[in-house]
């Protein structure tokens, strides 16, 4: 599912809201999560999961084609860990997804 499909689904489930308002709300939520992570904070949504930033140190890599050693700079990568409720929902015995 892409963001525009998410907006359409939420707008369809809430006919009292305009689609542009739903889009603004989703953009605001995603923007706040991004801003918090950029500031080094962890974002936890109970029942859904937690977003955090993992820092990878600089290292020496290898070009698979030539075998030459290359320097790989340090970087920060986003990390998501699912919440217990989501994990249980995805791993139900009956296999049915809602």
C-alpha positions as YAML, in Angstrom:
chain: A
units: angstrom
residues:
- id: 1
  name: UNK
  ca: [0.00, 0.00, 0.00]
- id: 2
  name: UNK
  ca: [1.28, 3.45, -0.86]
- id: 3
  name: UNK
  ca: [0.50, 6.69, 0.95]
- id: 4
  name: UNK
  ca: [-2.21, 7.78, -1.51]
- id: 5
  name: UNK
  ca: [-4.02, 4.43, -1.05]
- id: 6
  name: UNK
  ca: [-3.82, 4.87, 2.73]
- id: 7
  name: UNK
  ca: [-5.33, 8.34, 2.41]
- id: 8
  name: UNK
  ca: [-8.15, 7.00, 0.24]
- id: 9
  name: UNK
  ca: [-8.95, 4.15, 2.65]
- id: 10
  name: UNK
  ca: [-9.04, 6.41, 5.70]
- id: 11
  name: UNK
  ca: [-11.15, 8.99, 3.85]
- id: 12
  name: UNK
  ca: [-13.57, 6.24, 2.79]
- id: 13
  name: UNK
  ca: [-13.85, 4.98, 6.39]
- id: 14
  name: UNK
  ca: [-14.46, 8.54, 7.64]
- id: 15
  name: UNK
  ca: [-16.87, 10.20, 5.19]
- id: 16
  name: UNK
  ca: [-17.20, 13.23, 7.48]
- id: 17
  name: UNK
  ca: [-13.56, 14.16, 6.70]
- id: 18
  name: UNK
  ca: [-12.34, 15.66, 3.46]
- id: 19
  name: UNK
  ca: [-9.65, 13.70, 1.64]
- id: 20
  name: UNK
  ca: [-7.31, 16.71, 1.72]
- id: 21
  name: UNK
  ca: [-7.69, 16.89, 5.52]
- id: 22
  name: UNK
  ca: [-6.86, 13.18, 5.86]
- id: 23
  name: UNK
  ca: [-3.81, 13.70, 3.65]
- id: 24
  name: UNK
  ca: [-2.68, 16.65, 5.79]
- id: 25
  name: UNK
  ca: [-3.08, 14.57, 8.96]
- id: 26
  name: UNK
  ca: [-1.07, 11.67, 7.55]
- id: 27
  name: UNK
  ca: [1.65, 14.03, 6.29]
- id: 28
  name: UNK
  ca: [1.79, 15.67, 9.73]
- id: 29
  name: UNK
  ca: [2.13, 12.32, 11.52]
- id: 30
  name: UNK
  ca: [4.85, 11.07, 9.19]
- id: 31
  name: UNK
  ca: [6.61, 14.42, 9.35]
- id: 32
  name: UNK
  ca: [6.67, 14.38, 13.15]
- id: 33
  name: UNK
  ca: [8.02, 10.81, 13.19]
- id: 34
  name: UNK
  ca: [10.77, 11.83, 10.74]
- id: 35
  name: UNK
  ca: [11.62, 14.98, 12.70]
- id: 36
  name: UNK
  ca: [11.82, 13.05, 15.98]
- id: 37
  name: UNK
  ca: [14.06, 10.39, 14.46]
- id: 38
  name: UNK
  ca: [16.30, 13.04, 12.88]
- id: 39
  name: UNK
  ca: [16.69, 14.52, 16.37]
- id: 40
  name: UNK
  ca: [17.80, 11.14, 17.71]
- id: 41
  name: UNK
  ca: [14.53, 10.32, 19.46]
- id: 42
  name: UNK
  ca: [12.70, 6.99, 19.47]
- id: 43
  name: UNK
  ca: [9.02, 6.98, 18.41]
- id: 44
  name: UNK
  ca: [6.80, 4.30, 19.93]
- id: 45
  name: UNK
  ca: [3.23, 3.62, 18.81]
- id: 46
  name: UNK
  ca: [1.75, 1.12, 21.28]
- id: 47
  name: UNK
  ca: [0.40, -1.99, 19.58]
- id: 48
  name: UNK
  ca: [2.05, -1.02, 16.29]
- id: 49
  name: UNK
  ca: [5.79, -0.73, 16.87]
- id: 50
  name: UNK
  ca: [8.75, 1.51, 17.53]
- id: 51
  name: UNK
  ca: [10.84, 3.58, 15.15]
- id: 52
  name: UNK
  ca: [14.45, 4.29, 16.06]
- id: 53
  name: UNK
  ca: [17.77, 5.19, 14.47]
- id: 54
  name: UNK
  ca: [20.72, 2.80, 14.36]
- id: 55
  name: UNK
  ca: [24.19, 4.20, 13.79]
- id: 56
  name: UNK
  ca: [26.60, 2.21, 11.65]
- id: 57
  name: UNK
  ca: [30.30, 3.01, 12.01]
- id: 58
  name: UNK
  ca: [32.65, 3.68, 9.09]
- id: 59
  name: UNK
  ca: [34.21, 0.53, 7.68]
- id: 60
  name: UNK
  ca: [36.24, -0.83, 4.81]
- id: 61
  name: UNK
  ca: [34.11, -2.61, 2.23]
- id: 62
  name: UNK
  ca: [34.93, -4.53, -0.90]
- id: 63
  name: UNK
  ca: [33.81, -3.96, -4.47]
- id: 64
  name: UNK
  ca: [32.35, -7.36, -5.47]
- id: 65
  name: UNK
  ca: [33.19, -6.89, -9.13]
- id: 66
  name: UNK
  ca: [36.85, -5.89, -8.84]
- id: 67
  name: UNK
  ca: [37.69, -7.03, -5.31]
- id: 68
  name: UNK
  ca: [39.15, -3.59, -4.54]
- id: 69
  name: UNK
  ca: [38.79, -2.24, -1.01]
- id: 70
  name: UNK
  ca: [36.60, 0.85, -0.64]
- id: 71
  name: UNK
  ca: [35.93, 3.14, 2.30]
- id: 72
  name: UNK
  ca: [32.32, 3.14, 3.48]
- id: 73
  name: UNK
  ca: [31.37, 6.23, 5.51]
- id: 74
  name: UNK
  ca: [29.49, 6.03, 8.81]
- id: 75
  name: UNK
  ca: [25.74, 6.39, 8.46]
- id: 76
  name: UNK
  ca: [22.49, 6.41, 10.35]
- id: 77
  name: UNK
  ca: [19.71, 4.07, 9.24]
- id: 78
  name: UNK
  ca: [16.05, 3.94, 10.30]
- id: 79
  name: UNK
  ca: [14.97, 0.83, 12.21]
- id: 80
  name: UNK
  ca: [11.46, -0.44, 12.94]
- id: 81
  name: UNK
  ca: [10.56, -3.06, 15.51]
- id: 82
  name: UNK
  ca: [7.01, -4.39, 15.48]
- id: 83
  name: UNK
  ca: [4.89, -4.25, 18.60]
- id: 84
  name: UNK
  ca: [3.58, -7.34, 20.35]
- id: 85
  name: UNK
  ca: [-0.01, -6.80, 19.19]
- id: 86
  name: UNK
  ca: [1.02, -6.48, 15.53]
- id: 87
  name: UNK
  ca: [3.27, -9.54, 15.73]
- id: 88
  name: UNK
  ca: [0.46, -11.60, 17.24]
- id: 89
  name: UNK
  ca: [-1.96, -10.39, 14.60]
- id: 90
  name: UNK
  ca: [0.40, -11.28, 11.77]
- id: 91
  name: UNK
  ca: [1.20, -14.72, 13.21]
- id: 92
  name: UNK
  ca: [-2.26, -15.97, 14.07]
- id: 93
  name: UNK
  ca: [-2.80, -19.70, 13.59]
- id: 94
  name: UNK
  ca: [-5.76, -19.32, 11.22]
- id: 95
  name: UNK
  ca: [-3.62, -17.17, 8.91]
- id: 96
  name: UNK
  ca: [-6.42, -14.70, 8.29]
- id: 97
  name: UNK
  ca: [-5.36, -11.07, 8.03]
- id: 98
  name: UNK
  ca: [-7.76, -8.25, 8.75]
...
